[in-house]
Amino acid sequence: MTLGQQLAPHLPYLRRYARALTGNQASGDAFVRATLQAIVDAPSEFPAERQRIGLYRAFHAIWGSVDAASVHERATSESSDPALIARMRLSLITPLSRQALLLSALEGFTATEIAQIIDVDAAMAGQLVAEALAEIDRQTHAHVLIIEDEPIIAMDIESIVKDLGHEVTGIAVTRAEAVALAKADRPGLVLADIQLADDSSGIDAVADILADIDVPVIFITAFPERLLTGQRPEPTFLITKPFQQATLKATIAQALFFDLATVPAH
């Protein structure tokens, strides 16, 4: 089996992590491409074992390099969206604690593995995760719209969202209901399932909502690989069913980190 074949199963999840870290698909995918190019250029330096850790470690080497800004610049060279550009610049200073939290809660790495990826000791990795969780508790609260047609999952999401101190504006089970709820009470965050009760698409529902308002969106799906190909416009924030409370908590915090930090002052 070639190195490319060994790495292929891990690439969708590296894209997920990169997008969450940068707050944007274009920039996240650009960093993944740069990572793969670095591995191609020096294959002998890539570890023969523990390829997943090696892949994320190679990503962080690019992320922390002097060329990181140029990767962002290439990703946004055709964009004139001030909010997008602001998110890109913000992601360059994403705290190490948030990186550690995403590696833990979103990607499931242990403290020892995180330490290897970001080049700190295991005790420091654990401390960084704790710092990020404490920061979340201080984060500004938001109004959240949930789009989910499975009642038990919707209840779980609602409970987690409320435990984080956010307010749930409504729970929609169809595309039409989601759009109506968003118009009636403008949300500050949308959590959306992909497949809805009337066989409509959560992606279409979100597209309708985004046509009227600019709001961060987190998609929840049992098949994340289908939306992490890097070959078309795809979600920036994505978590997998079944999900852990820590995963949803970290992803909500990261989505709001970019959104609230780029809202113009009034």
Phi, psi and omega per residue, in radians:
M1 nan 2.272 -3.135
T2 -1.280 2.851 3.105
L3 -1.059 -0.699 3.115
G4 -1.040 -0.715 3.120
Q5 -1.179 -0.593 3.121
Q6 -1.224 -0.607 -3.093
L7 -1.458 -0.425 -3.026
A8 -0.901 -0.778 -3.122
P9 -1.116 -0.386 -3.088
H10 -1.578 -0.262 -3.025
L11 -1.128 -0.725 3.107
P12 -0.992 -0.663 -3.086
Y13 -1.361 -0.521 3.008
L14 -1.162 -0.665 3.064
R15 -1.086 -0.742 3.112
R16 -1.013 -0.836 -3.134
Y17 -1.103 -0.787 -3.099
A18 -1.116 -0.698 3.122
R19 -1.166 -0.737 3.119
A20 -1.138 -0.643 -3.118
L21 -1.213 -0.684 -3.090
T22 -1.608 -0.319 -3.109
G23 1.357 0.286 -3.077
N24 -2.795 2.427 3.136
Q25 -1.126 -0.818 -3.055
A26 -1.039 -0.815 -3.121
S27 -1.216 -0.765 3.129
G28 -1.043 -0.811 3.141
D29 -1.153 -0.576 3.104
A30 -1.122 -0.688 3.107
F31 -1.173 -0.633 3.093
V32 -1.130 -0.760 3.103
R33 -1.082 -0.721 3.119
A34 -1.117 -0.643 3.098
T35 -1.101 -0.825 -3.133
L36 -1.113 -0.657 3.122
Q37 -1.129 -0.686 3.114
A38 -1.108 -0.663 3.111
I39 -1.192 -0.724 3.112
V40 -1.093 -0.679 -3.105
D41 -1.225 -0.472 -3.114
A42 -2.440 1.130 -3.065
P43 -1.105 -0.486 -3.117
S44 -1.190 -0.348 -3.133
E45 -1.511 -0.149 -3.121
F46 -1.481 2.373 -3.086
P47 -1.115 2.423 -3.131
A48 -1.258 -0.443 3.116
E49 -2.060 2.922 3.117
R50 0.921 0.933 -3.052
Q51 -1.081 -0.589 -3.111
R52 -1.122 -0.808 3.096
I53 -1.109 -0.719 3.122
G54 -1.076 -0.657 -3.138
L55 -1.151 -0.804 3.140
Y56 -1.213 -0.581 3.098
R57 -1.162 -0.706 3.088
A58 -1.115 -0.671 3.081
F59 -1.043 -0.801 -3.102
H60 -1.211 -0.461 3.047
A61 -1.141 -0.696 3.074
I62 -1.207 -0.771 -3.115
W63 -1.009 -0.682 -3.095
G64 -1.619 0.093 -3.080
S65 -1.496 2.954 3.115
V66 -1.197 -0.254 -3.110
D67 -1.560 0.000 -3.075
A68 -1.023 -0.751 -3.123
A69 -1.088 -0.628 -3.134
S70 -1.208 -0.538 3.063
V71 -1.114 -0.784 3.071
H72 -1.058 -0.762 -3.084
E73 -1.081 -0.746 3.111
R74 -1.129 -0.660 -3.095
A75 -1.179 -0.489 -3.059
T76 -1.975 0.226 -3.040
S77 -1.068 -0.463 -3.114
E78 -1.814 0.144 -3.093
S79 -1.718 2.457 3.045
S80 -2.067 0.227 -3.115
D81 -1.427 1.935 -3.101
P82 -1.039 -0.664 -3.127
A83 -1.141 -0.699 3.122
L84 -1.115 -0.809 -3.140
I85 -1.076 -0.694 3.116
A86 -1.110 -0.712 3.115
R87 -1.119 -0.661 3.121
M88 -1.080 -0.828 -3.126
R89 -1.112 -0.695 -3.140
L90 -1.096 -0.688 -3.071
S91 -1.134 -0.420 3.111
L92 -1.139 -0.381 3.132
I93 -1.990 0.388 3.071
T94 -0.952 2.119 -3.056
P95 -0.992 2.580 3.123
L96 -1.045 -0.541 3.132
S97 -1.098 -0.672 3.122
R98 -1.230 -0.611 3.073
Q99 -1.078 -0.786 -3.141
A100 -1.115 -0.702 -3.138
L101 -1.134 -0.760 3.129
L102 -1.127 -0.697 3.096
L103 -1.084 -0.625 -3.138
S104 -1.363 -1.034 -2.979
A105 -1.369 -0.653 -3.088
L106 -1.525 -0.697 -3.028
E107 -1.833 -0.156 3.002
G108 1.352 0.343 3.098
F109 -1.344 2.599 3.050
T110 -1.406 2.940 3.121
A111 -1.038 -0.684 3.120
T112 -1.117 -0.729 3.140
E113 -1.207 -0.706 3.095
I114 -1.050 -0.724 3.130
A115 -1.016 -0.720 3.121
Q116 -1.176 -0.645 -3.063
I117 -1.251 -0.781 -3.064
I118 -1.780 0.104 3.009
D119 1.114 0.921 2.984
V120 -2.328 3.046 3.072
D121 -1.461 2.893 -3.034
A122 -1.096 -0.653 3.127
A123 -1.098 -0.733 3.118
M124 -1.147 -0.663 3.113
A125 -1.044 -0.789 3.101
G126 -1.105 -0.688 3.119
Q127 -1.139 -0.679 3.132
L128 -1.112 -0.719 3.104
V129 -1.100 -0.749 3.124
A130 -1.087 -0.693 3.119
E131 -1.110 -0.710 3.140
A132 -1.144 -0.705 3.121
L133 -1.135 -0.666 3.093
A134 -1.145 -0.656 3.112
E135 -1.121 -0.669 3.124
I136 -1.031 -0.693 -3.125
D137 -1.103 -0.375 3.128
R138 -1.684 -0.013 -3.049
Q139 -1.268 2.582 3.103
T140 -1.045 2.423 -3.107
H141 -1.498 2.720 -3.033
A142 -2.294 2.840 2.965
H143 -1.568 2.214 -2.980
V144 -2.085 2.265 3.020
L145 -1.768 2.234 3.121
I146 -1.839 2.231 3.076
I147 -2.030 1.771 -3.029
E148 -2.756 2.216 -3.051
D149 -1.699 -0.104 3.091
E150 -1.650 1.959 -2.999
P151 -0.960 -0.742 -3.093
I152 -1.150 -0.766 3.131
I153 -1.144 -0.712 3.119
A154 -1.059 -0.715 3.115
M155 -1.126 -0.714 3.121
D156 -1.096 -0.794 3.139
I157 -1.094 -0.785 -3.137
E158 -1.032 -0.747 -3.125
S159 -1.106 -0.773 -3.138
I160 -1.123 -0.777 -3.125
V161 -1.053 -0.771 3.137
K162 -1.198 -0.637 3.102
D163 -1.098 -0.497 3.102
L164 -1.395 -0.079 3.113
G165 1.638 0.093 3.122
H166 -1.527 2.837 3.118
E167 -1.863 2.302 3.101
V168 -1.558 2.072 -3.117
T169 -1.443 -0.348 3.131
G170 2.959 2.842 3.071
I171 -2.163 2.053 -3.119
A172 -1.849 2.539 3.128
V173 -2.011 -0.118 3.109
T174 -2.352 2.898 3.120
R175 -1.072 -0.826 -3.097
A176 -1.106 -0.725 -3.140
E177 -1.143 -0.672 3.131
A178 -1.089 -0.782 -3.138
V179 -1.126 -0.739 -3.133
A180 -1.101 -0.747 -3.139
L181 -1.156 -0.670 3.126
A182 -1.138 -0.638 3.120
K183 -1.269 -0.603 -3.100
A184 -1.282 -0.629 -3.113
D185 -2.536 1.718 -3.026
R186 -1.037 2.094 -3.107
P187 -1.469 2.799 3.031
G188 -1.753 -0.102 3.113
L189 -2.811 2.495 3.093
V190 -2.120 2.278 3.011
L191 -1.939 2.045 -2.958
A192 -2.253 2.252 2.939
D193 -1.290 2.802 -3.129
I194 -1.475 -0.836 -3.088
Q195 -1.789 2.156 -3.056
L196 -1.872 3.038 -2.947
A197 -1.069 -0.640 -3.086
D198 -1.662 0.419 -3.089
D199 1.151 0.227 3.018
S200 -1.436 3.007 -3.038
S201 -1.885 2.349 3.036
G202 -1.120 -0.523 3.095
I203 -1.125 -0.741 3.103
D204 -1.159 -0.686 3.118
A205 -1.067 -0.761 3.130
V206 -1.150 -0.684 3.109
A207 -1.051 -0.717 3.106
D208 -1.104 -0.742 -3.130
I209 -1.144 -0.766 -3.104
L210 -1.201 -0.306 3.074
A211 -1.192 -0.405 -3.113
D212 -1.866 -0.584 -3.091
I213 -2.394 2.677 3.077
D214 -1.709 1.956 -3.054
V215 -2.543 2.426 3.080
P216 -1.186 2.557 -3.067
V217 -2.290 2.387 3.003
I218 -2.054 2.138 3.094
F219 -1.628 2.513 3.129
I220 -2.138 2.149 -3.046
T221 -2.595 2.655 3.055
A222 -1.459 -0.167 -3.080
F223 -2.260 1.202 -3.052
P224 -1.106 -0.514 -3.082
E225 -1.031 -0.509 -3.111
R226 -1.207 -0.355 -3.101
L227 -2.011 0.338 -3.124
L228 -2.320 0.686 -3.093
T229 -1.479 -0.444 -3.067
G230 1.290 0.253 -3.061
Q231 -1.893 -0.027 -3.089
R232 -2.798 3.005 3.041
P233 -1.047 2.159 -3.064
E234 -2.431 2.905 -3.093
P235 -1.074 2.576 3.024
T236 -1.410 -0.756 -3.104
F237 -1.992 2.189 -3.027
L238 -2.572 2.273 3.045
I239 -2.205 2.790 -2.977
T240 -1.812 2.373 2.958
K241 -1.441 2.478 -0.196
P242 -1.276 2.541 -3.060
F243 -1.945 2.718 3.041
Q244 -1.592 2.654 3.122
Q245 -0.999 -0.701 -3.129
A246 -1.095 -0.607 3.138
T247 -1.143 -0.834 3.138
L248 -1.129 -0.720 -3.137
K249 -1.053 -0.822 -3.114
A250 -1.173 -0.681 -3.101
T251 -1.237 -0.707 3.058
I252 -1.034 -0.809 -3.120
A253 -1.071 -0.704 -3.112
Q254 -1.224 -0.697 3.105
A255 -1.082 -0.742 -3.140
L256 -1.288 -0.487 3.098
F257 -0.988 -0.804 3.136
F258 -1.315 -0.758 -3.050
D259 -1.140 -0.871 -3.079
L260 -1.239 -0.507 -3.130
A261 -1.354 -0.210 -3.113
T262 -1.990 0.108 3.081
V263 -1.288 2.219 -3.130
P264 -1.080 2.520 3.093
A265 -1.269 2.533 -3.139
H266 -1.877 nan nan
